[in-house]
Each structure stands twice: as structure tokens, then as C-alpha cells.
Amino acid sequence: MKLLIKSSALEVVAPLSRREQRALDLAENTIAKGLKAFVAVGLALLEIRDRKLYRAGYDNFETYCAVRWQMSRPRAYQLCNAAEVIGDLSTKVYKIGLLPEHETHIRPLTRLKDPAQRRQAWKLAVKNGGH
């Protein structure tokens, strides 16, 4: 029986399937190997959050990040948002030229919800030497 860390009352949760457990293990290995590799970490966190792979031991994504990775909620979401922005930018990288090297370069772009606006803003930043 696995320990279920919850922030509220006890509830019955569905166990992870073997496939989900493998996905969770793979995603957690990515996070453990390179918290500095923000894109890979952000994508792994997105998978865990979106597929609710944390549910085997935690009642929510925020608790999972705090306990498993000692990562605050804002930091986890910064990494998730940065990974989403990189996804938007990399679809047109041949036209843009350079991708951001650091998560902090992407933060202003996360406020833009339209992928086309993100690409345009990054294109202008590269053109003006702001990358």
C-alpha cells in the first residue's frame, strides 16, 4: 500500500495502471536528472499535471511538486509555461532563428496566450538583440 499524501480529507483514488506508472517513472527521472534543463523538466511536469500522474501518492499537483521536488507552485508553473512557449516557438524556429536558452528569457512571453503573438514577440526580441 502506498502512502497517499493529501491536503484534505481521505478519499479513494484509482491506482495508476502499469502504463501510467511507467510514464510517471520516466517523467520523474527526467526531473531528477536535470532541473536545469527547463524544457525537459517543464514538459515532464506538464505530463504529470495534465495526466494526473501524481494521484497515486498526492491529491494535487501542487502538493506533489512541493513534497516530491521541494518546488513551489509558482516555480512549477513557470517551468510548465516555459515549456509550452518553447513548443509554440519551435514550430516556427526556422523563421525565428534562435530559441531562448533560459527559462527567464521566456517569462514575458508566457503572458501572451496566442502562439502567433509569442512567436512575433520572440522574433522582435531576437531582431533587437534582446535574447
N, CA, C and O atoms as a Tinker XYZ file with bonds, in Angstrom:
   524  protein
     1  N      0.841000   -1.178000    0.000000    73     2
     2  CA     0.000000    0.000000    0.000000    64     1     3
     3  C      0.889000    1.245000    0.000000    63     2     4     5
     4  O      1.802000    1.356000    0.818000    81     3
     5  N      0.629000    2.161000   -0.897000    73     3     6
     6  CA     1.413000    3.385000   -0.990000    64     5     7
     7  C      0.844000    4.457000   -0.082000    63     6     8     9
     8  O     -0.365000    4.536000    0.136000    81     7
     9  N      1.733000    5.273000    0.438000    73     7    10
    10  CA     1.331000    6.416000    1.249000    64     9    11
    11  C      0.684000    7.454000    0.341000    63    10    12    13
    12  O      1.240000    7.828000   -0.691000    81    11
    13  N     -0.464000    7.898000    0.729000    73    11    14
    14  CA    -1.163000    8.923000   -0.035000    64    13    15
    15  C     -1.093000   10.218000    0.741000    63    14    16    17
    16  O     -1.702000   10.343000    1.804000    81    15
    17  N     -0.350000   11.194000    0.215000    73    15    18
    18  CA    -0.189000   12.482000    0.868000    64    17    19
    19  C     -1.298000   13.390000    0.374000    63    18    20    21
    20  O     -1.404000   13.672000   -0.820000    81    19
    21  N     -2.112000   13.838000    1.293000    73    19    22
    22  CA    -3.279000   14.634000    0.943000    64    21    23
    23  C     -3.312000   15.896000    1.785000    63    22    24    25
    24  O     -2.831000   15.929000    2.917000    81    23
    25  N     -3.883000   16.917000    1.209000    73    23    26
    26  CA    -4.034000   18.161000    1.950000    64    25    27
    27  C     -5.444000   18.307000    2.503000    63    26    28    29
    28  O     -5.741000   19.273000    3.206000    81    27
    29  N     -6.310000   17.353000    2.190000    73    27    30
    30  CA    -7.690000   17.417000    2.666000    64    29    31
    31  C     -8.094000   16.037000    3.182000    63    30    32    33
    32  O     -7.230000   15.201000    3.445000    81    31
    33  N     -9.365000   15.796000    3.326000    73    31    34
    34  CA    -9.881000   14.540000    3.854000    64    33    35
    35  C     -9.512000   13.369000    2.956000    63    34    36    37
    36  O     -9.211000   13.542000    1.775000    81    35
    37  N     -9.540000   12.169000    3.541000    73    35    38
    38  CA    -9.231000   10.962000    2.783000    64    37    39
    39  C    -10.273000   10.720000    1.706000    63    38    40    41
    40  O    -11.458000   10.999000    1.886000    81    39
    41  N     -9.811000   10.201000    0.595000    73    39    42
    42  CA   -10.717000    9.828000   -0.472000    64    41    43
    43  C    -10.112000    8.651000   -1.214000    63    42    44    45
    44  O     -8.896000    8.463000   -1.196000    81    43
    45  N    -10.936000    7.871000   -1.855000    73    43    46
    46  CA   -10.468000    6.731000   -2.625000    64    45    47
    47  C    -10.003000    7.240000   -3.980000    63    46    48    49
    48  O    -10.716000    7.989000   -4.648000    81    47
    49  N     -8.809000    6.832000   -4.382000    73    47    50
    50  CA    -8.273000    7.230000   -5.682000    64    49    51
    51  C     -7.953000    5.980000   -6.486000    63    50    52    53
    52  O     -7.571000    4.949000   -5.931000    81    51
    53  N     -8.110000    6.083000   -7.775000    73    51    54
    54  CA    -7.800000    4.967000   -8.656000    64    53    55
    55  C     -6.285000    4.789000   -8.728000    63    54    56    57
    56  O     -5.554000    5.765000   -8.900000    81    55
    57  N     -5.817000    3.562000   -8.600000    73    55    58
    58  CA    -4.369000    3.341000   -8.711000    64    57    59
    59  C     -3.903000    3.588000  -10.144000    63    58    60    61
    60  O     -4.693000    3.531000  -11.086000    81    59
    61  N     -2.626000    3.859000  -10.290000    73    59    62
    62  CA    -2.064000    4.048000  -11.620000    64    61    63
    63  C     -1.976000    2.697000  -12.321000    63    62    64    65
    64  O     -1.664000    1.681000  -11.701000    81    63
    65  N     -2.251000    2.700000  -13.601000    73    63    66
    66  CA    -2.048000    1.488000  -14.394000    64    65    67
    67  C     -0.542000    1.302000  -14.564000    63    66    68    69
    68  O      0.240000    2.197000  -14.245000    81    67
    69  N     -0.145000    0.146000  -15.063000    73    67    70
    70  CA     1.288000   -0.087000  -15.311000    64    69    71
    71  C      1.828000    0.935000  -16.304000    63    70    72    73
    72  O      2.940000    1.437000  -16.143000    81    71
    73  N      1.057000    1.234000  -17.306000    73    71    74
    74  CA     1.468000    2.213000  -18.311000    64    73    75
    75  C      1.627000    3.604000  -17.684000    63    74    76    77
    76  O      2.601000    4.304000  -17.962000    81    75
    77  N      0.675000    3.998000  -16.846000    73    75    78
    78  CA     0.759000    5.300000  -16.170000    64    77    79
    79  C      1.943000    5.331000  -15.213000    63    78    80    81
    80  O      2.631000    6.347000  -15.120000    81    79
    81  N      2.192000    4.230000  -14.496000    73    79    82
    82  CA     3.329000    4.183000  -13.571000    64    81    83
    83  C      4.640000    4.336000  -14.329000    63    82    84    85
    84  O      5.540000    5.041000  -13.874000    81    83
    85  N      4.755000    3.676000  -15.490000    73    83    86
    86  CA     5.970000    3.830000  -16.312000    64    85    87
    87  C      6.120000    5.278000  -16.777000    63    86    88    89
    88  O      7.225000    5.821000  -16.777000    81    87
    89  N      5.004000    5.905000  -17.175000    73    87    90
    90  CA     5.049000    7.309000  -17.599000    64    89    91
    91  C      5.481000    8.197000  -16.445000    63    90    92    93
    92  O      6.291000    9.106000  -16.629000    81    91
    93  N      4.944000    7.939000  -15.250000    73    91    94
    94  CA     5.333000    8.715000  -14.069000    64    93    95
    95  C      6.815000    8.520000  -13.770000    63    94    96    97
    96  O      7.529000    9.491000  -13.520000    81    95
    97  N      7.286000    7.265000  -13.794000    73    95    98
    98  CA     8.705000    6.985000  -13.527000    64    97    99
    99  C      9.606000    7.689000  -14.526000    63    98   100   101
   100  O     10.627000    8.262000  -14.146000    81    99
   101  N      9.236000    7.651000  -15.802000    73    99   102
   102  CA    10.030000    8.306000  -16.836000    64   101   103
   103  C     10.062000    9.812000  -16.632000    63   102   104   105
   104  O     11.123000   10.432000  -16.709000    81   103
   105  N      8.902000   10.397000  -16.373000    73   103   106
   106  CA     8.827000   11.844000  -16.160000    64   105   107
   107  C      9.626000   12.249000  -14.926000    63   106   108   109
   108  O     10.333000   13.257000  -14.952000    81   107
   109  N      9.520000   11.473000  -13.839000    73   107   110
   110  CA    10.265000   11.807000  -12.619000    64   109   111
   111  C     11.769000   11.655000  -12.818000    63   110   112   113
   112  O     12.544000   12.425000  -12.250000    81   111
   113  N     12.190000   10.690000  -13.606000    73   111   114
   114  CA    13.620000   10.548000  -13.900000    64   113   115
   115  C     14.141000   11.754000  -14.667000    63   114   116   117
   116  O     15.257000   12.213000  -14.421000    81   115
   117  N     13.351000   12.265000  -15.581000    73   115   118
   118  CA    13.735000   13.465000  -16.328000    64   117   119
   119  C     13.922000   14.638000  -15.377000    63   118   120   121
   120  O     14.895000   15.384000  -15.482000    81   119
   121  N     12.995000   14.796000  -14.460000    73   119   122
   122  CA    13.085000   15.899000  -13.497000    64   121   123
   123  C     14.312000   15.728000  -12.608000    63   122   124   125
   124  O     15.051000   16.686000  -12.382000    81   123
   125  N     14.532000   14.526000  -12.106000    73   123   126
   126  CA    15.652000   14.275000  -11.205000    64   125   127
   127  C     16.998000   14.513000  -11.888000    63   126   128   129
   128  O     17.925000   15.025000  -11.262000    81   127
   129  N     17.111000   14.150000  -13.150000    73   127   130
   130  CA    18.379000   14.276000  -13.873000    64   129   131
   131  C     18.734000   15.708000  -14.225000    63   130   132   133
   132  O     19.913000   16.036000  -14.356000    81   131
   133  N     17.751000   16.551000  -14.378000    73   131   134
   134  CA    18.129000   17.872000  -14.848000    64   133   135
   135  C     17.148000   18.970000  -14.553000    63   134   136   137
   136  O     16.448000   19.438000  -15.451000    81   135
   137  N     17.086000   19.387000  -13.313000    73   135   138
   138  CA    16.218000   20.504000  -13.012000    64   137   139
   139  C     16.653000   21.755000  -13.771000    63   138   140   141
   140  O     15.873000   22.698000  -13.898000    81   139
   141  N     17.889000   21.777000  -14.278000    73   139   142
   142  CA    18.351000   22.931000  -15.049000    64   141   143
   143  C     17.922000   22.850000  -16.510000    63   142   144   145
   144  O     17.935000   23.855000  -17.220000    81   143
   145  N     17.551000   21.683000  -16.946000    73   143   146
   146  CA    17.081000   21.519000  -18.319000    64   145   147
   147  C     15.603000   21.882000  -18.338000    63   146   148   149
   148  O     14.743000   21.001000  -18.335000    81   147
   149  N     15.311000   23.167000  -18.356000    73   147   150
   150  CA    13.963000   23.647000  -18.084000    64   149   151
   151  C     12.918000   23.153000  -19.066000    63   150   152   153
   152  O     11.767000   22.955000  -18.677000    81   151
   153  N     13.270000   22.952000  -20.297000    73   151   154
   154  CA    12.271000   22.498000  -21.262000    64   153   155
   155  C     11.864000   21.061000  -20.949000    63   154   156   157
   156  O     10.675000   20.752000  -20.872000    81   155
   157  N     12.837000   20.198000  -20.772000    73   155   158
   158  CA    12.533000   18.798000  -20.471000    64   157   159
   159  C     11.781000   18.685000  -19.152000    63   158   160   161
   160  O     10.826000   17.916000  -19.040000    81   159
   161  N     12.209000   19.447000  -18.161000    73   159   162
   162  CA    11.535000   19.422000  -16.863000    64   161   163
   163  C     10.113000   19.955000  -17.005000    63   162   164   165
   164  O      9.172000   19.367000  -16.471000    81   163
   165  N      9.956000   21.054000  -17.715000    73   163   166
   166  CA     8.619000   21.617000  -17.912000    64   165   167
   167  C      7.689000   20.661000  -18.628000    63   166   168   169
   168  O      6.522000   20.531000  -18.257000    81   167
   169  N      8.200000   19.984000  -19.658000    73   167   170
   170  CA     7.378000   19.013000  -20.372000    64   169   171
   171  C      7.006000   17.832000  -19.483000    63   170   172   173
   172  O      5.879000   17.339000  -19.538000    81   171
   173  N      7.953000   17.380000  -18.662000    73   171   174
   174  CA     7.674000   16.274000  -17.741000    64   173   175
   175  C      6.625000   16.691000  -16.712000    63   174   176   177
   176  O      5.704000   15.930000  -16.413000    81   175
   177  N      6.768000   17.895000  -16.175000    73   175   178
   178  CA     5.775000   18.392000  -15.221000    64   177   179
   179  C      4.396000   18.541000  -15.866000    63   178   180   181
   180  O      3.380000   18.224000  -15.248000    81   179
   181  N      4.366000   19.025000  -17.110000    73   179   182
   182  CA     3.093000   19.142000  -17.822000    64   181   183
   183  C      2.422000   17.780000  -17.973000    63   182   184   185
   184  O      1.212000   17.654000  -17.784000    81   183
   185  N      3.203000   16.773000  -18.310000    73   183   186
   186  CA     2.636000   15.435000  -18.460000    64   185   187
   187  C      2.075000   14.931000  -17.139000    63   186   188   189
   188  O      0.969000   14.392000  -17.090000    81   187
   189  N      2.837000   15.107000  -16.076000    73   187   190
   190  CA     2.378000   14.672000  -14.757000    64   189   191
   191  C      1.113000   15.425000  -14.360000    63   190   192   193
   192  O      0.165000   14.829000  -13.848000    81   191
   193  N      1.101000   16.728000  -14.595000    73   191   194
   194  CA    -0.076000   17.529000  -14.241000    64   193   195
   195  C     -1.290000   17.180000  -15.095000    63   194   196   197
   196  O     -2.371000   16.915000  -14.570000    81   195
   197  N     -1.107000   17.182000  -16.410000    73   195   198
   198  CA    -2.229000   17.009000  -17.320000    64   197   199
   199  C     -2.829000   15.603000  -17.264000    63   198   200   201
   200  O     -4.036000   15.432000  -17.431000    81   199
   201  N     -1.984000   14.601000  -17.028000    73   199   202
   202  CA    -2.482000   13.224000  -16.952000    64   201   203
   203  C     -2.781000   12.799000  -15.514000    63   202   204   205
   204  O     -3.182000   11.665000  -15.254000    81   203
   205  N     -2.573000   13.743000  -14.582000    73   203   206
   206  CA    -2.818000   13.488000  -13.153000    64   205   207
   207  C     -2.042000   12.259000  -12.655000    63   206   208   209
   208  O     -2.562000   11.453000  -11.884000    81   207
   209  N     -0.799000   12.134000  -13.108000    73   207   210
   210  CA     0.033000   11.010000  -12.715000    64   209   211
   211  C      0.470000   11.095000  -11.256000    63   210   212   213
   212  O      0.956000   10.113000  -10.696000    81   211
   213  N      0.303000   12.237000  -10.653000    73   211   214
   214  CA     0.634000   12.436000   -9.237000    64   213   215
   215  C     -0.349000   11.740000   -8.317000    63   214   216   217
   216  O     -0.066000   11.591000   -7.128000    81   215
   217  N     -1.492000   11.311000   -8.825000    73   215   218
   218  CA    -2.605000   10.880000   -7.980000    64   217   219
   219  C     -2.331000    9.622000   -7.167000    63   218   220   221
   220  O     -3.057000    9.345000   -6.212000    81   219
   221  N     -1.309000    8.856000   -7.519000    73   219   222
   222  CA    -1.002000    7.647000   -6.749000    64   221   223
   223  C     -0.533000    7.982000   -5.338000    63   222   224   225
   224  O     -0.719000    7.181000   -4.421000    81   223
   225  N      0.063000    9.139000   -5.154000    73   223   226
   226  CA     0.593000    9.466000   -3.837000    64   225   227
   227  C      0.227000   10.834000   -3.316000    63   226   228   229
   228  O      0.505000   11.153000   -2.161000    81   227
   229  N     -0.401000   11.656000   -4.160000    73   227   230
   230  CA    -0.698000   13.036000   -3.781000    64   229   231
   231  C     -2.078000   13.404000   -4.285000    63   230   232   233
   232  O     -2.547000   12.869000   -5.290000    81   231
   233  N     -2.721000   14.311000   -3.591000    73   231   234
   234  CA    -4.078000   14.670000   -4.013000    64   233   235
   235  C     -4.122000   15.798000   -5.035000    63   234   236   237
   236  O     -5.166000   16.035000   -5.643000    81   235
   237  N     -3.006000   16.497000   -5.236000    73   235   238
   238  CA    -2.989000   17.536000   -6.266000    64   237   239
   239  C     -1.565000   17.780000   -6.739000    63   238   240   241
   240  O     -0.593000   17.364000   -6.108000    81   239
   241  N     -1.475000   18.458000   -7.853000    73   239   242
   242  CA    -0.192000   18.719000   -8.496000    64   241   243
   243  C      0.711000   19.586000   -7.622000    63   242   244   245
   244  O      1.915000   19.347000   -7.533000    81   243
   245  N      0.127000   20.585000   -6.983000    73   243   246
   246  CA     0.917000   21.497000   -6.159000    64   245   247
   247  C      1.572000   20.771000   -4.990000    63   246   248   249
   248  O      2.742000   21.007000   -4.691000    81   247
   249  N      0.825000   19.887000   -4.325000    73   247   250
   250  CA     1.379000   19.108000   -3.217000    64   249   251
   251  C      2.465000   18.180000   -3.726000    63   250   252   253
   252  O      3.514000   18.038000   -3.097000    81   251
   253  N      2.217000   17.547000   -4.865000    73   251   254
   254  CA     3.210000   16.671000   -5.479000    64   253   255
   255  C      4.535000   17.420000   -5.691000    63   254   256   257
   256  O      5.599000   16.938000   -5.300000    81   255
   257  N      4.458000   18.591000   -6.308000    73   255   258
   258  CA     5.679000   19.370000   -6.576000    64   257   259
   259  C      6.386000   19.767000   -5.281000    63   258   260   261
   260  O      7.610000   19.684000   -5.183000    81   259
   261  N      5.620000   20.192000   -4.307000    73   259   262
   262  CA     6.205000   20.651000   -3.041000    64   261   263
   263  C      6.894000   19.517000   -2.307000    63   262   264   265
   264  O      8.015000   19.683000   -1.825000    81   263
   265  N      6.245000   18.376000   -2.214000    73   263   266
   266  CA     6.792000   17.266000   -1.429000    64   265   267
   267  C      7.845000   16.494000   -2.217000    63   266   268   269
   268  O      8.930000   16.219000   -1.704000    81   267
   269  N      7.533000   16.150000   -3.443000    73   267   270
   270  CA     8.437000   15.298000   -4.234000    64   269   271
   271  C      9.675000   16.049000   -4.704000    63   270   272   273
   272  O     10.765000   15.478000   -4.737000    81   271
   273  N      9.527000   17.311000   -5.065000    73   271   274
   274  CA    10.640000   18.057000   -5.657000    64   273   275
   275  C     11.031000   19.313000   -4.878000    63   274   276   277
   276  O     11.927000   20.042000   -5.302000    81   275
   277  N     10.385000   19.573000   -3.767000    73   275   278
   278  CA    10.639000   20.799000   -2.998000    64   277   279
   279  C     10.566000   22.018000   -3.915000    63   278   280   281
   280  O     11.401000   22.921000   -3.863000    81   279
   281  N      9.547000   22.002000   -4.745000    73   279   282
   282  CA     9.362000   23.047000   -5.749000    64   281   283
   283  C      8.055000   23.775000   -5.445000    63   282   284   285
   284  O      7.008000   23.154000   -5.263000    81   283
   285  N      8.138000   25.084000   -5.396000    73   283   286
   286  CA     6.936000   25.861000   -5.112000    64   285   287
   287  C      5.960000   25.780000   -6.290000    63   286   288   289
   288  O      6.338000   25.467000   -7.419000    81   287
   289  N      4.711000   26.070000   -5.990000    73   287   290
   290  CA     3.684000   26.101000   -7.032000    64   289   291
   291  C      4.049000   27.085000   -8.134000    63   290   292   293
   292  O      3.974000   26.729000   -9.310000    81   291
   293  N      4.451000   28.341000   -7.788000    73   291   294
   294  CA     4.807000   29.279000   -8.862000    64   293   295
   295  C      5.960000   28.778000   -9.737000    63   294   296   297
   296  O      5.937000   28.956000  -10.955000    81   295
   297  N      6.961000   28.154000   -9.123000    73   295   298
   298  CA     8.109000   27.663000   -9.901000    64   297   299
   299  C      7.686000   26.539000  -10.845000    63   298   300   301
   300  O      8.102000   26.502000  -12.003000    81   299
   301  N      6.869000   25.637000  -10.350000    73   299   302
   302  CA     6.391000   24.532000  -11.192000    64   301   303
   303  C      5.638000   25.074000  -12.398000    63   302   304   305
   304  O      5.835000   24.613000  -13.522000    81   303
   305  N      4.778000   26.053000  -12.159000    73   303   306
   306  CA     4.003000   26.618000  -13.265000    64   305   307
   307  C      4.867000   27.469000  -14.194000    63   306   308   309
   308  O      4.574000   27.552000  -15.387000    81   307
   309  N      5.916000   28.098000  -13.683000    73   307   310
   310  CA     6.850000   28.808000  -14.563000    64   309   311
   311  C      7.468000   27.830000  -15.553000    63   310   312   313
   312  O      7.549000   28.115000  -16.748000    81   311
   313  N      7.902000   26.679000  -15.053000    73   311   314
   314  CA     8.528000   25.680000  -15.914000    64   313   315
   315  C      7.526000   25.100000  -16.907000    63   314   316   317
   316  O      7.863000   24.896000  -18.074000    81   315
   317  N      6.307000   24.834000  -16.462000    73   315   318
   318  CA     5.264000   24.343000  -17.367000    64   317   319
   319  C      4.977000   25.363000  -18.459000    63   318   320   321
   320  O      4.909000   25.015000  -19.638000    81   319
   321  N      4.809000   26.614000  -18.070000    73   319   322
   322  CA     4.518000   27.675000  -19.045000    64   321   323
   323  C      5.668000   27.867000  -20.022000    63   322   324   325
   324  O      5.450000   28.073000  -21.216000    81   323
   325  N      6.893000   27.799000  -19.511000    73   323   326
   326  CA     8.061000   27.960000  -20.381000    64   325   327
   327  C      8.112000   26.843000  -21.418000    63   326   328   329
   328  O      8.427000   27.093000  -22.581000    81   327
   329  N      7.809000   25.629000  -21.011000    73   327   330
   330  CA     7.808000   24.507000  -21.949000    64   329   331
   331  C      6.741000   24.699000  -23.026000    63   330   332   333
   332  O      6.976000   24.393000  -24.195000    81   331
   333  N      5.588000   25.199000  -22.641000    73   331   334
   334  CA     4.532000   25.462000  -23.620000    64   333   335
   335  C      4.956000   26.534000  -24.613000    63   334   336   337
   336  O      4.688000   26.412000  -25.808000    81   335
   337  N      5.611000   27.577000  -24.131000    73   335   338
   338  CA     6.068000   28.655000  -25.019000    64   337   339
   339  C      7.129000   28.130000  -25.985000    63   338   340   341
   340  O      7.095000   28.442000  -27.176000    81   339
   341  N      8.062000   27.341000  -25.478000    73   339   342
   342  CA     9.089000   26.758000  -26.353000    64   341   343
   343  C      8.430000   25.929000  -27.439000    63   342   344   345
   344  O      8.864000   25.952000  -28.591000    81   343
   345  N      7.384000   25.197000  -27.079000    73   343   346
   346  CA     6.644000   24.440000  -28.087000    64   345   347
   347  C      6.075000   25.336000  -29.166000    63   346   348   349
   348  O      6.132000   25.007000  -30.351000    81   347
   349  N      5.529000   26.466000  -28.757000    73   347   350
   350  CA     4.997000   27.426000  -29.726000    64   349   351
   351  C      6.109000   27.990000  -30.611000    63   350   352   353
   352  O      5.942000   28.107000  -31.825000    81   351
   353  N      7.229000   28.333000  -30.009000    73   351   354
   354  CA     8.324000   28.943000  -30.761000    64   353   355
   355  C      9.002000   27.944000  -31.679000    63   354   356   357
   356  O      9.380000   28.290000  -32.799000    81   355
   357  N      9.161000   26.721000  -31.226000    73   355   358
   358  CA     9.912000   25.745000  -32.012000    64   357   359
   359  C      9.170000   25.296000  -33.258000    63   358   360   361
   360  O      9.781000   24.727000  -34.163000    81   359
   361  N      7.864000   25.539000  -33.326000    73   359   362
   362  CA     7.145000   25.185000  -34.543000    64   361   363
   363  C      7.553000   26.084000  -35.700000    63   362   364   365
   364  O      7.379000   25.701000  -36.856000    81   363
   365  N      8.085000   27.255000  -35.428000    73   363   366
   366  CA     8.499000   28.197000  -36.467000    64   365   367
   367  C      9.954000   28.628000  -36.284000    63   366   368   369
   368  O     10.340000   29.718000  -36.706000    81   367
   369  N     10.764000   27.763000  -35.651000    73   367   370
   370  CA    12.137000   28.151000  -35.326000    64   369   371
   371  C     12.949000   28.510000  -36.571000    63   370   372   373
   372  O     13.832000   29.366000  -36.504000    81   371
   373  N     12.669000   27.881000  -37.684000    73   371   374
   374  CA    13.433000   28.184000  -38.894000    64   373   375
   375  C     13.254000   29.639000  -39.321000    63   374   376   377
   376  O     14.136000   30.205000  -39.967000    81   375
   377  N     12.124000   30.247000  -38.966000    73   375   378
   378  CA    11.880000   31.653000  -39.299000    64   377   379
   379  C     12.372000   32.592000  -38.201000    63   378   380   381
   380  O     12.684000   33.754000  -38.460000    81   379
   381  N     12.437000   32.084000  -36.988000    73   379   382
   382  CA    12.806000   32.936000  -35.859000    64   381   383
   383  C     14.318000   32.975000  -35.669000    63   382   384   385
   384  O     14.870000   34.032000  -35.363000    81   383
   385  N     14.989000   31.856000  -35.844000    73   383   386
   386  CA    16.437000   31.846000  -35.725000    64   385   387
   387  C     16.944000   31.214000  -34.459000    63   386   388   389
   388  O     17.639000   30.199000  -34.516000    81   387
   389  N     16.621000   31.776000  -33.327000    73   387   390
   390  CA    17.151000   31.288000  -32.057000    64   389   391
   391  C     16.025000   31.002000  -31.071000    63   390   392   393
   392  O     15.020000   31.710000  -31.022000    81   391
   393  N     16.220000   29.953000  -30.296000    73   391   394
   394  CA    15.284000   29.679000  -29.208000    64   393   395
   395  C     15.873000   30.206000  -27.908000    63   394   396   397
   396  O     17.095000   30.294000  -27.783000    81   395
   397  N     15.052000   30.552000  -26.959000    73   395   398
   398  CA    15.551000   31.012000  -25.656000    64   397   399
   399  C     16.400000   29.926000  -24.990000    63   398   400   401
   400  O     16.076000   28.741000  -25.062000    81   399
   401  N     17.473000   30.337000  -24.351000    73   399   402
   402  CA    18.355000   29.401000  -23.674000    64   401   403
   403  C     18.012000   29.232000  -22.204000    63   402   404   405
   404  O     18.404000   28.242000  -21.588000    81   403
   405  N     17.297000   30.169000  -21.644000    73   403   406
   406  CA    16.979000   30.149000  -20.217000    64   405   407
   407  C     15.491000   30.394000  -20.011000    63   406   408   409
   408  O     14.845000   31.113000  -20.773000    81   407
   409  N     14.980000   29.787000  -18.982000    73   407   410
   410  CA    13.571000   29.943000  -18.662000    64   409   411
   411  C     13.215000   31.404000  -18.412000    63   410   412   413
   412  O     12.112000   31.834000  -18.749000    81   411
   413  N     14.125000   32.168000  -17.830000    73   411   414
   414  CA    13.844000   33.573000  -17.533000    64   413   415
   415  C     13.634000   34.398000  -18.802000    63   414   416   417
   416  O     12.939000   35.413000  -18.767000    81   415
   417  N     14.225000   33.975000  -19.923000    73   415   418
   418  CA    14.032000   34.679000  -21.193000    64   417   419
   419  C     12.599000   34.536000  -21.684000    63   418   420   421
   420  O     12.116000   35.365000  -22.455000    81   419
   421  N     11.927000   33.496000  -21.243000    73   419   422
   422  CA    10.599000   33.172000  -21.735000    64   421   423
   423  C      9.492000   33.788000  -20.896000    63   422   424   425
   424  O      8.382000   33.982000  -21.392000    81   423
   425  N      9.766000   34.095000  -19.655000    73   423   426
   426  CA     8.700000   34.558000  -18.747000    64   425   427
   427  C      7.807000   35.648000  -19.327000    63   426   428   429
   428  O      6.587000   35.549000  -19.195000    81   427
   429  N      8.352000   36.681000  -19.961000    73   427   430
   430  CA     7.448000   37.700000  -20.513000    64   429   431
   431  C      6.514000   37.134000  -21.589000    63   430   432   433
   432  O      5.389000   37.606000  -21.746000    81   431
   433  N      6.977000   36.137000  -22.318000    73   431   434
   434  CA     6.158000   35.554000  -23.382000    64   433   435
   435  C      5.001000   34.727000  -22.828000    63   434   436   437
   436  O      4.000000   34.532000  -23.517000    81   435
   437  N      5.124000   34.242000  -21.606000    73   435   438
   438  CA     4.052000   33.414000  -21.034000    64   437   439
   439  C      2.789000   34.225000  -20.793000    63   438   440   441
   440  O      1.703000   33.660000  -20.662000    81   439
   441  N      2.921000   35.533000  -20.733000    73   439   442
   442  CA     1.735000   36.380000  -20.539000    64   441   443
   443  C      0.898000   36.473000  -21.815000    63   442   444   445
   444  O     -0.284000   36.813000  -21.769000    81   443
   445  N      1.518000   36.171000  -22.941000    73   443   446
   446  CA     0.809000   36.172000  -24.220000    64   445   447
   447  C      0.204000   34.785000  -24.428000    63   446   448   449
   448  O      0.924000   33.787000  -24.401000    81   447
   449  N     -1.089000   34.715000  -24.633000    73   447   450
   450  CA    -1.755000   33.414000  -24.757000    64   449   451
   451  C     -1.822000   32.907000  -26.190000    63   450   452   453
   452  O     -1.992000   31.709000  -26.414000    81   451
   453  N     -1.694000   33.794000  -27.151000    73   451   454
   454  CA    -1.773000   33.400000  -28.552000    64   453   455
   455  C     -0.383000   32.986000  -29.046000    63   454   456   457
   456  O      0.555000   33.779000  -28.965000    81   455
   457  N     -0.236000   31.754000  -29.557000    73   455   458
   458  CA     1.071000   31.306000  -30.051000    64   457   459
   459  C      1.674000   32.222000  -31.118000    63   458   460   461
   460  O      2.888000   32.423000  -31.151000    81   459
   461  N      0.836000   32.769000  -31.981000    73   459   462
   462  CA     1.347000   33.679000  -33.018000    64   461   463
   463  C      1.940000   34.940000  -32.387000    63   462   464   465
   464  O      2.975000   35.430000  -32.838000    81   463
   465  N      1.291000   35.463000  -31.353000    73   463   466
   466  CA     1.830000   36.637000  -30.654000    64   465   467
   467  C      3.142000   36.295000  -29.969000    63   466   468   469
   468  O      4.062000   37.112000  -29.959000    81   467
   469  N      3.244000   35.104000  -29.399000    73   467   470
   470  CA     4.503000   34.674000  -28.761000    64   469   471
   471  C      5.629000   34.631000  -29.783000    63   470   472   473
   472  O      6.728000   35.125000  -29.532000    81   471
   473  N      5.345000   34.036000  -30.937000    73   471   474
   474  CA     6.378000   33.944000  -31.983000    64   473   475
   475  C      6.790000   35.324000  -32.474000    63   474   476   477
   476  O      7.975000   35.583000  -32.681000    81   475
   477  N      5.828000   36.200000  -32.660000    73   475   478
   478  CA     6.127000   37.561000  -33.128000    64   477   479
   479  C      6.956000   38.315000  -32.095000    63   478   480   481
   480  O      7.916000   38.998000  -32.451000    81   479
   481  N      6.595000   38.198000  -30.821000    73   479   482
   482  CA     7.340000   38.887000  -29.763000    64   481   483
   483  C      8.771000   38.360000  -29.686000    63   482   484   485
   484  O      9.709000   39.138000  -29.518000    81   483
   485  N      8.943000   37.049000  -29.807000    73   483   486
   486  CA    10.298000   36.492000  -29.747000    64   485   487
   487  C     11.097000   36.915000  -30.978000    63   486   488   489
   488  O     12.285000   37.223000  -30.876000    81   487
   489  N     10.454000   36.930000  -32.123000    73   487   490
   490  CA    11.131000   37.360000  -33.354000    64   489   491
   491  C     11.641000   38.790000  -33.203000    63   490   492   493
   492  O     12.762000   39.096000  -33.611000    81   491
   493  N     10.821000   39.670000  -32.618000    73   491   494
   494  CA    11.235000   41.050000  -32.387000    64   493   495
   495  C     12.377000   41.130000  -31.366000    63   494   496   497
   496  O     13.298000   41.932000  -31.521000    81   495
   497  N     12.310000   40.302000  -30.332000    73   495   498
   498  CA    13.375000   40.293000  -29.322000    64   497   499
   499  C     14.713000   39.856000  -29.940000    63   498   500   501
   500  O     15.754000   40.449000  -29.658000    81   499
   501  N     14.674000   38.830000  -30.773000    73   499   502
   502  CA    15.902000   38.356000  -31.442000    64   501   503
   503  C     16.422000   39.434000  -32.373000    63   502   504   505
   504  O     17.619000   39.719000  -32.391000    81   503
   505  N     15.531000   40.031000  -33.144000    73   503   506
   506  CA    15.921000   41.080000  -34.092000    64   505   507
   507  C     16.576000   42.261000  -33.381000    63   506   508   509
   508  O     17.532000   42.848000  -33.886000    81   507
   509  N     16.051000   42.601000  -32.205000    73   507   510
   510  CA    16.575000   43.748000  -31.452000    64   509   511
   511  C     17.690000   43.379000  -30.479000    63   510   512   513
   512  O     18.141000   44.209000  -29.689000    81   511
   513  N     18.125000   42.132000  -30.546000    73   511   514
   514  CA    19.235000   41.695000  -29.692000    64   513   515
   515  C     18.845000   41.473000  -28.250000    63   514   516   517
   516  O     19.702000   41.523000  -27.368000    81   515
   517  N     17.599000   41.235000  -27.990000    73   515   518
   518  CA    17.121000   41.071000  -26.612000    64   517   519
   519  C     17.011000   39.640000  -26.151000    63   518   520   521
   520  O     16.299000   39.373000  -25.182000    81   519
   521  N     17.678000   38.710000  -26.793000    73   519   522
   522  CA    17.577000   37.311000  -26.368000    64   521   523
   523  C     18.678000   36.909000  -25.444000    63   522   524
   524  O     18.725000   35.760000  -25.003000    81   523
